[in-house]
C-alpha cells in the first residue's frame, strides 16, 4: 500500500533505485543459490580456451539449507587424488583414529641358545607405515627375544591381501618411481631404495640405502671437472635385470662440484626387497640366515615371537592427504576389506565396504566408482555434489578434527604449501588436491574470518587443465568466494 500524500513518481523512483542497487549487488556477488559460474571464473576459462562445461563446482556453507553454487554438480568426473578424501574419511570413521596395523613374526621350529632350528615367518598385516627404521627396530626387538642364528628359510606371508586382485601395472612410463608401487600385505619402505652418489677426488662412490642382499649396483659413473649445471640430468640409470637378484647400472660423467646426489627408485620386486633388506640388516646385527627367502603361509602350529603395531591411523591419513601418497591409500582400501570380511582384502571388497558405510551414514554419492582408493586411475569417478555431501558429513563427525587436520593447509604444508602464500586464504583453506593428465581437482573447507565455513569441491576434466590452467581456475574461484561471501 502507498502511504497517503506520497506522490506516485517519488515511490516509483525509490523502487527503481532499490532495484538497481539490488541488481548491482547481485552482479558484484555473483550467483546466489545458482547453477552458473561466477563471471571471473567464466572469463578465466574463456581466455584459456577451456570450455566451462569441463568444470564442476559445488560450494555450500556449513548449516545452510541450499548450496551457494552447484554448477554441473551431478556430472560424473575423474577426481584424481581427491578420491583419497573418500577413502581416508571412511577408514577414519570405520576403523577409528587409533587403529593400528599388526606385523607379526613367528617361528616354526625350536629356539634355544640363540639358534632357531627352523623357519622364521614374517606375517604382513598391510602396514603402510613400515619404513626402514621401523623394520630395523622390529629386527632388534627380535634379537632381544633371543633369535640370532636362523637355520631355515625366511617365509614372507602376504596373505592378508589378495595379490591376484591387485593391479600392479604402473599408470605411466615412470614404472620405477615409488608412487607406482603396488600394495602389498608385507610392504617395507614402499619397496624404495635411495641411491646416493658421493663424488670424491678420483671416483664417484655409489651406495644404496637401505642395503639389500638382492641388489647389485654396476657403478660406471666417472668423476669430471666443470660446472654442475644439468649434469645430474645427464646421468644414465638403467635396471639391467631383476632375477634372481636386481642389477642396476649407473653411467655417465658427474662433476665433483655437484656434491652429493640422491635418487630414490622402487626397482626391486617386493618379495626380493623384504628378503634382501632383512638379510642385510640381520647380518649387520651379527645374525645369520642359512636359508633363502620365499613366499608362504604361516603354519597353524607356528609360535608367535613378536607383534609389531604400526603408527596410528590418524598419522597415516595425514601422509595420504597432505602428500597424496597413492600406495598408502591403496593399502587402506584393502585393509577395510580385510578387516570387514575377515579374509584376504581386495579392492572390490573395499569399495563395497565404503558403499555400505555411505548408505548407513545416509550420504548420497550415486556416481561414486572406486577402483583402488587412491585416485591414481582413469576409471575412478564421483560428482561434485556427492563429494560435497561427504565433506559436510565429515565436518559434523566426532572425528572432524582428525580428518580436517589431515588436509593440506594453504600456504603452509602438503600439496598446498606454495599456494596463496601471504594472501588472506593462507591458513584458512584446507584442500585436498588432485592432478592427472587432463584432470585438475580440489576439495575441502574454506574458513572465513567471520566464522563462516564453506565446503568447496572443484572437479575439472579436459585436455591441458593439468598444465596450470586448472590451478588458475581454482584460484580465481576461491578468491571470489573469500572476497564476496
C-alpha positions in Angstrom: 0.0 0.0 0.0 1.2 3.5 -0.9 1.1 5.9 2.0 -1.4 8.8 1.7 0.1 12.0 0.5 3.2 10.4 -1.1 3.5 11.2 -4.8 3.4 8.2 -7.2 6.5 9.4 -9.0 8.6 9.5 -5.8 7.6 5.9 -4.9 8.5 4.7 -8.4 11.8 6.5 -8.1 12.6 4.7 -4.8 11.5 1.3 -6.2 13.7 1.8 -9.2 16.7 2.9 -7.1 16.3 -0.2 -4.8 16.0 -2.5 -7.8 19.1 -1.0 -9.4 21.1 -1.3 -6.2 19.9 -4.9 -5.8 21.0 -5.8 -9.4 24.4 -4.2 -8.8 24.8 -6.2 -5.6 24.0 -9.4 -7.4 26.4 -8.6 -10.2 29.1 -8.0 -7.6 28.5 -11.0 -5.5 27.8 -13.4 -8.4 25.2 -16.1 -8.3 23.4 -16.9 -5.0 21.9 -20.5 -4.8 22.8 -20.6 -8.5 23.8 -23.1 -11.1 26.0 -20.8 -13.1 29.7 -19.9 -12.7 30.8 -16.5 -11.4 31.9 -14.1 -14.1 35.6 -14.1 -13.1 35.7 -17.9 -13.5 34.0 -17.8 -16.9 36.4 -15.1 -18.0 39.4 -17.2 -17.0 38.1 -20.2 -18.8 37.3 -18.2 -21.9 40.8 -16.7 -22.1 42.4 -20.1 -21.8 40.1 -21.7 -24.4 38.8 -24.3 -21.9 35.0 -24.9 -22.1 33.0 -24.1 -19.0 31.3 -27.5 -19.3 34.6 -29.2 -18.3 34.2 -27.9 -14.8 32.0 -29.0 -11.9 31.7 -26.8 -8.8 29.8 -27.4 -5.5 30.0 -24.7 -2.8 27.9 -24.8 0.4 28.1 -23.0 3.7 28.0 -25.4 6.6 24.5 -25.3 8.0 22.9 -23.5 5.0 19.8 -25.2 3.6 21.0 -24.9 0.0 24.3 -24.7 -1.9 25.7 -21.3 -2.8 26.8 -22.7 -6.1 26.2 -26.0 -7.8 27.4 -25.9 -11.4 27.3 -29.2 -13.1 27.4 -30.7 -9.7 25.8 -34.0 -10.8 28.2 -34.8 -13.6 30.4 -37.8 -13.3 34.1 -36.7 -13.2 37.5 -38.3 -12.7 38.6 -36.7 -9.3 42.3 -37.9 -9.5 43.8 -37.9 -5.9 40.8 -36.1 -4.4 39.4 -39.7 -4.2 41.6 -40.1 -1.2 39.2 -37.9 0.7 36.6 -40.6 0.4 39.0 -43.4 1.4 40.5 -41.7 4.3 37.3 -40.4 6.0 35.6 -43.8 5.5 38.6 -45.5 7.2 38.7 -43.0 10.0 35.0 -43.4 10.7 35.0 -47.2 10.3 38.3 -48.2 11.9 38.7 -45.3 14.4 41.6 -42.8 14.8 43.8 -45.1 16.9 43.6 -48.2 14.6 47.0 -49.9 14.1 48.1 -52.5 11.6 49.9 -55.5 13.0 53.1 -57.2 11.6 53.8 -60.5 13.3 56.9 -62.6 13.5 56.6 -66.4 14.1 59.0 -69.3 14.5 58.4 -72.7 13.0 60.9 -74.8 15.0 62.6 -74.9 18.4 64.6 -71.9 19.7 67.5 -72.5 22.1 70.7 -70.6 22.9 70.1 -68.1 20.1 69.6 -70.6 17.4 66.3 -71.2 15.6 66.3 -74.7 14.1 63.6 -74.0 11.6 62.0 -71.2 9.6 61.2 -67.6 10.6 57.9 -66.2 9.3 57.2 -62.5 8.6 53.4 -62.2 8.5 52.3 -59.0 6.9 49.3 -57.1 8.2 49.1 -54.4 5.5 51.0 -51.8 7.4 51.7 -48.8 5.0 54.0 -47.2 7.6 56.6 -49.9 7.9 59.6 -47.8 7.0 63.2 -49.0 7.2 63.7 -47.5 10.6 60.6 -49.3 11.9 61.7 -52.6 10.2 65.2 -52.1 11.8 63.6 -51.7 15.3 61.5 -54.7 14.7 64.5 -56.8 14.0 66.3 -55.5 17.1 63.3 -56.5 19.1 63.5 -60.0 17.6 67.2 -60.2 18.7 66.1 -59.1 22.2 63.8 -62.2 22.2 66.7 -64.5 21.7 67.0 -65.1 18.0 70.4 -64.8 16.5 71.0 -67.6 14.0 68.3 -68.9 11.7 68.9 -72.4 10.2 65.8 -72.4 8.0 64.2 -70.0 5.5 62.7 -66.6 5.8 59.0 -67.1 4.9 57.1 -64.0 3.8 53.3 -64.3 4.4 51.4 -61.8 2.2 48.0 -63.5 2.5 46.3 -60.6 4.3 45.7 -59.1 0.8 44.6 -61.0 -2.3 47.6 -60.3 -4.6 45.7 -61.6 -7.6 43.1 -58.8 -7.3 45.7 -56.0 -7.2 46.6 -54.1 -10.4 50.4 -53.9 -10.3 50.7 -52.2 -13.6 52.2 -48.6 -13.4 49.9 -45.8 -14.5 52.6 -44.1 -16.5 56.0 -44.6 -18.0 57.7 -43.9 -14.7 57.4 -47.6 -13.6 60.3 -47.4 -11.0 59.0 -44.2 -9.3 57.8 -45.0 -5.7 54.3 -43.6 -6.4 53.7 -46.5 -8.8 54.5 -49.1 -6.1 51.7 -51.6 -5.8 50.1 -52.5 -2.5 51.4 -55.5 -0.5 50.5 -57.1 2.8 54.2 -57.2 3.7 55.2 -53.8 2.4 58.5 -52.4 3.6 59.6 -48.8 2.9 57.3 -48.8 -0.2 59.9 -51.1 -1.8 62.0 -48.0 -2.4 65.8 -47.7 -2.5 67.7 -44.5 -2.1 70.8 -44.4 -4.3 73.4 -42.0 -3.1 76.2 -40.6 -5.3 79.2 -39.1 -3.4 81.9 -37.5 -5.7 85.4 -38.0 -4.4 88.8 -37.0 -5.9 89.3 -40.0 -8.1 85.9 -41.7 -8.2 82.2 -41.3 -7.6 81.1 -43.5 -4.7 77.6 -45.0 -5.0 75.7 -46.9 -2.4 72.1 -48.0 -1.6 70.0 -47.1 1.5 68.7 -49.4 2.8 71.3 -52.1 1.9 69.9 -55.2 0.3 71.3 -58.7 -0.3 69.3 -58.9 -3.5 70.7 -55.7 -5.1 73.8 -55.3 -7.3 75.0 -51.8 -8.3 77.0 -51.6 -11.5 78.7 -48.2 -11.0 80.1 -46.8 -14.2 79.9 -43.2 -13.2 83.2 -41.2 -13.8 84.2 -38.1 -12.0 84.7 -34.9 -14.1 85.7 -31.3 -13.9 83.5 -28.4 -15.0 80.2 -26.8 -13.9 77.4 -28.8 -12.4 74.7 -27.3 -14.4 72.5 -30.0 -15.9 75.0 -32.8 -15.1 72.5 -34.7 -12.9 70.1 -34.9 -15.8 72.8 -36.5 -18.0 73.4 -39.4 -15.6 72.2 -42.7 -17.1 70.2 -45.1 -14.9 69.1 -48.5 -16.0 67.6 -51.6 -14.4 69.6 -54.4 -16.1 67.9 -57.4 -14.6 65.5 -58.4 -11.8 66.0 -62.2 -11.5 67.3 -63.8 -9.3 68.6 -60.5 -8.0 68.2 -57.0 -9.2 71.1 -55.3 -11.0 71.0 -51.5 -11.7 73.6 -49.6 -13.7 74.6 -46.0 -13.4 76.8 -44.5 -16.1 77.9 -41.0 -17.3 80.2 -38.2 -16.1 79.5 -36.5 -12.8 81.3 -33.2 -11.9 82.7 -33.3 -8.3 81.3 -29.8 -7.9 77.8 -31.2 -7.9 78.2 -32.6 -4.4 76.1 -35.4 -3.0 73.1 -36.5 -5.1 70.2 -38.8 -4.2 67.9 -40.8 -6.5 65.0 -42.8 -5.0 63.5 -45.6 -7.0 61.5 -48.8 -6.4 63.4 -51.2 -8.5 63.4 -54.5 -6.5 60.3 -56.8 -6.7 58.6 -56.7 -3.3 59.3 -60.3 -2.2 63.0 -59.8 -3.2 63.1 -56.5 -1.4 61.8 -57.8 2.0 64.2 -60.8 2.0 67.1 -58.7 0.8 66.7 -55.9 3.3 66.1 -58.4 6.1 69.2 -60.4 5.4 71.4 -57.2 5.0 70.2 -55.7 8.3 70.2 -59.0 10.1 73.8 -59.7 9.2 74.8 -56.2 10.2 73.4 -57.0 13.6 75.6 -60.1 13.8 72.9 -62.7 13.0 72.9 -65.4 10.4 70.3 -66.8 8.0 71.2 -70.1 6.3 68.1 -70.5 4.2 66.5 -68.4 1.4 63.6 -66.1 1.2 60.2 -67.4 -0.1 56.5 -66.6 -0.1 54.4 -68.9 2.1 51.6 -69.2 4.6 52.0 -69.1 8.4 51.6 -72.7 9.8 48.9 -73.2 12.4 51.4 -74.6 14.9 53.9 -71.6 14.5 54.8 -69.8 17.7 54.4 -66.0 17.9 57.7 -64.2 18.7 56.8 -60.6 18.1 53.7 -58.5 17.4 54.7 -55.1 16.0 52.0 -52.4 16.0 52.1 -49.6 13.4 51.7 -45.9 13.8 48.1 -44.9 14.4 45.6 -44.3 11.5 45.5 -40.6 12.2 49.2 -40.3 11.3 48.6 -42.4 8.1 45.8 -40.3 6.8 47.9 -37.2 7.2 50.5 -38.7 5.0 47.9 -39.8 2.5 46.1 -36.4 2.2 48.8 -33.9 2.8 51.4 -35.6 0.5 49.0 -37.5 -1.7 50.5 -40.9 -1.0 49.0 -43.4 -3.5 50.3 -46.6 -2.1 49.1 -45.8 1.4 45.6 -45.0 0.1 45.5 -48.3 -1.8 46.7 -50.2 1.3 43.9 -48.5 3.3 41.2 -49.6 0.9 42.4 -53.2 1.0 42.6 -53.0 4.8 38.9 -52.0 5.0 38.0 -55.1 3.0 40.3 -57.5 5.1 39.0 -56.1 8.4 35.3 -56.2 7.4 35.1 -59.6 5.7 37.9 -61.3 7.7 39.5 -62.7 4.6 42.2 -61.6 2.1 41.4 -58.0 1.1 40.5 -57.0 -2.5 39.9 -53.5 -4.0 36.3 -54.5 -5.0 35.5 -55.7 -1.4 37.0 -52.4 -0.1 34.7 -50.4 -2.4 31.7 -52.5 -1.2 32.6 -51.6 2.4 32.6 -47.9 1.6 29.3 -48.2 -0.3 27.6 -49.9 2.6 29.0 -47.3 5.0 27.8 -44.4 2.9 24.3 -45.9 3.0 24.4 -46.3 6.8 25.6 -42.7 7.1 22.9 -41.5 4.7 25.4 -39.8 2.5 24.3 -39.8 -1.2 27.1 -40.5 -3.7 25.3 -42.3 -6.5 28.0 -41.7 -9.1 30.9 -42.9 -6.9 33.1 -45.5 -8.5 36.2 -46.6 -6.6 38.8 -49.0 -8.2 41.8 -48.6 -6.0 41.1 -45.9 -3.4 43.9 -43.6 -4.4 42.6 -41.8 -7.5 45.7 -42.8 -9.4 43.4 -44.2 -12.0 41.5 -43.5 -15.2 38.4 -45.3 -14.0 37.6 -43.6 -10.7 34.5 -41.4 -10.8 32.4 -39.2 -8.5 30.3 -36.0 -8.6 31.0 -32.6 -7.0 27.7 -32.7 -5.2 28.3 -36.2 -3.9 31.7 -35.3 -2.6 30.3 -32.1 -1.1 27.8 -34.2 0.9 30.5 -36.4 2.2 32.6 -33.4 3.3 29.7 -31.9 5.1 29.1 -35.2 6.9 32.8 -35.3 7.8 32.6 -31.8 9.3 29.8 -33.0 11.6 31.6 -36.2 12.5 33.1 -36.9 16.0 36.4 -37.3 14.1 36.1 -33.9 12.3 39.2 -32.5 13.9 41.3 -35.5 13.0 40.0 -35.5 9.4 40.4 -31.8 8.8 43.9 -31.8 10.2 44.9 -34.4 7.5 44.1 -32.0 4.7 46.8 -29.7 3.2 46.7 -26.2 4.6 47.1 -23.4 2.0 50.4 -21.6 2.1 51.7 -23.8 4.9 52.0 -27.5 4.2 51.5 -30.5 1.9 50.5 -30.0 -1.7 49.1 -26.6 -0.9 52.2 -25.1 0.7 53.0 -22.9 -2.3 49.5 -21.6 -3.0 48.0 -18.4 -1.5 51.2 -17.6 0.4 50.8 -14.2 2.1 47.1 -13.9 1.0 44.0 -13.9 3.2 43.4 -17.6 2.3 46.7 -18.6 3.8 45.9 -20.9 6.7 42.2 -20.7 6.1 41.8 -23.1 3.3 42.2 -26.9 3.9 42.1 -28.6 0.5 43.0 -32.0 -0.9 44.3 -31.6 -4.4 44.2 -33.9 -7.4 46.3 -33.9 -10.6 46.4 -36.3 -13.6 46.9 -35.6 -17.3 43.7 -33.9 -18.2 42.4 -33.7 -14.6 42.6 -30.9 -12.0 40.6 -31.2 -8.8 40.3 -29.8 -5.3 38.1 -30.4 -2.3 38.0 -29.2 1.2 37.0 -26.4 3.5 37.3 -22.6 3.4 37.1 -20.9 6.8 36.5 -17.1 6.8 37.3 -14.6 9.5 33.6 -14.1 10.3 33.3 -17.7 11.3 31.6 -19.0 8.2 32.9 -22.3 6.8 32.3 -23.5 3.3 32.5 -26.9 1.7 34.2 -26.5 -1.7 34.6 -29.1 -4.4 36.1 -28.3 -7.8 36.5 -31.1 -10.5 37.7 -30.3 -14.0 38.3 -32.9 -16.8 39.7 -31.6 -20.1 42.9 -31.9 -22.0 45.5 -29.4 -20.8 43.9 -28.5 -17.4 46.8 -30.1 -15.6 49.3 -27.6 -17.2 48.5 -24.7 -14.8 45.1 -23.6 -16.3 43.1 -25.8 -13.9 45.0 -24.3 -10.9 44.4 -20.8 -12.2 40.6 -21.5 -12.4 40.6 -22.9 -8.9 42.5 -19.9 -7.5 40.1 -17.4 -9.2 37.0 -19.3 -7.8 38.4 -19.5 -4.3 39.4 -15.8 -4.2 35.9 -14.9 -5.4 34.3 -16.9 -2.7 36.5 -15.5 0.1 36.1 -11.9 -1.1 32.4 -11.8 -1.8 30.6 -14.1 0.6 
